[in-house]
Amino acid sequence: MAVLSADEVAAALAGLTGWEGDAAAIRRQVEAADFPTAIQIVDDIAVAAEQADHHPDIDIRWRTLRLVLATHSEGGVTAKDLELARTIDGIVAAHS
């Protein structure tokens, strides 16, 4: 799977909610209503990530989630990261 160029990543990020980044990685911060909701979001992301066999880095601080996506085996952002970002957007929206 090919690493996307900085321009390709920038174009894709324009269509995603709250994501930023570059060709190395994309990031999003999510504020959940409370800690249990944050954990439910993480649980749902875990299921989706396992199904996609593609796993984000997740940092949980009370109700704040910091998500980072990169395809480490390829050395940067690929289509798999953008696909999982779209899935994460849907999960977050479902818990809002």
C-alpha positions as CSV (number, residue, x, y, z in Angstrom):
1,M,0.0,0.0,0.0
2,A,1.5,3.3,-1.0
3,V,2.2,6.2,1.3
4,L,0.2,9.3,0.3
5,S,1.8,12.6,-0.6
6,A,1.4,15.6,1.6
7,D,-1.0,17.1,-1.0
8,E,-3.1,13.9,-1.1
9,V,-3.3,13.8,2.7
10,A,-4.3,17.5,2.8
11,A,-7.0,17.0,0.2
12,A,-8.4,14.0,2.1
13,L,-8.3,15.8,5.5
14,A,-10.6,18.5,4.0
15,G,-13.4,15.9,3.9
16,L,-12.8,14.6,7.4
17,T,-14.1,16.0,10.7
18,G,-11.5,17.4,13.0
19,W,-8.5,15.6,11.6
20,E,-5.1,17.3,10.9
21,G,-1.7,16.0,10.0
22,D,0.7,15.4,7.2
23,A,2.1,12.5,5.2
24,A,3.6,11.0,8.4
25,A,0.4,10.7,10.5
26,I,-3.0,12.1,10.9
27,R,-4.5,13.2,14.3
28,R,-7.8,14.0,15.9
29,Q,-8.8,15.0,19.4
30,V,-12.3,14.1,20.7
31,E,-14.0,15.5,23.7
32,A,-16.6,13.0,25.0
33,A,-19.5,14.0,27.3
34,D,-17.9,12.0,30.2
35,F,-15.4,9.3,31.0
36,P,-17.8,6.3,30.4
37,T,-18.7,7.7,27.0
38,A,-15.0,8.1,26.1
39,I,-14.4,4.5,27.0
40,Q,-17.5,3.4,24.9
41,I,-16.0,5.3,21.9
42,V,-12.6,3.6,22.4
43,D,-14.4,0.2,22.7
44,D,-16.2,0.8,19.4
45,I,-13.0,2.0,17.7
46,A,-11.2,-1.1,19.0
47,V,-13.8,-3.4,17.3
48,A,-13.6,-1.4,14.0
49,A,-9.8,-1.4,14.1
50,E,-9.7,-5.1,14.8
51,Q,-12.1,-5.8,11.9
52,A,-9.9,-3.6,9.6
53,D,-6.7,-5.1,11.0
54,H,-5.4,-1.5,11.4
55,H,-5.0,-0.1,14.8
56,P,-4.8,3.6,15.9
57,D,-2.7,5.0,18.7
58,I,-5.2,6.1,21.4
59,D,-4.4,8.3,24.4
60,I,-7.2,8.6,27.0
61,R,-7.2,11.5,29.4
62,W,-10.5,11.5,31.4
63,R,-13.0,12.4,28.6
64,T,-10.4,13.6,26.0
65,L,-9.2,11.1,23.4
66,R,-6.2,11.8,21.2
67,L,-6.2,9.5,18.1
68,V,-3.2,9.1,15.7
69,L,-3.3,7.1,12.5
70,A,-0.3,6.0,10.4
71,T,0.6,2.8,8.6
72,H,3.8,2.1,10.5
73,S,4.8,-0.7,8.1
74,E,4.7,1.7,5.2
75,G,6.2,4.7,7.0
76,G,3.3,7.1,6.7
77,V,-0.4,7.8,5.9
78,T,-2.1,5.4,3.5
79,A,-5.6,4.8,2.3
80,K,-6.1,2.5,5.2
81,D,-5.7,5.4,7.6
82,L,-8.2,7.6,5.8
83,E,-10.7,4.7,5.8
84,L,-10.3,4.1,9.5
85,A,-10.5,7.9,10.1
86,R,-13.9,7.9,8.3
87,T,-15.1,5.0,10.5
88,I,-13.9,6.8,13.6
89,D,-15.8,9.9,12.6
90,G,-19.0,7.8,12.4
91,I,-18.3,6.2,15.8
92,V,-17.8,9.6,17.4
93,A,-20.9,11.0,15.8
94,A,-22.9,8.1,17.1
95,H,-21.8,9.0,20.6
96,S,-22.5,12.7,20.4
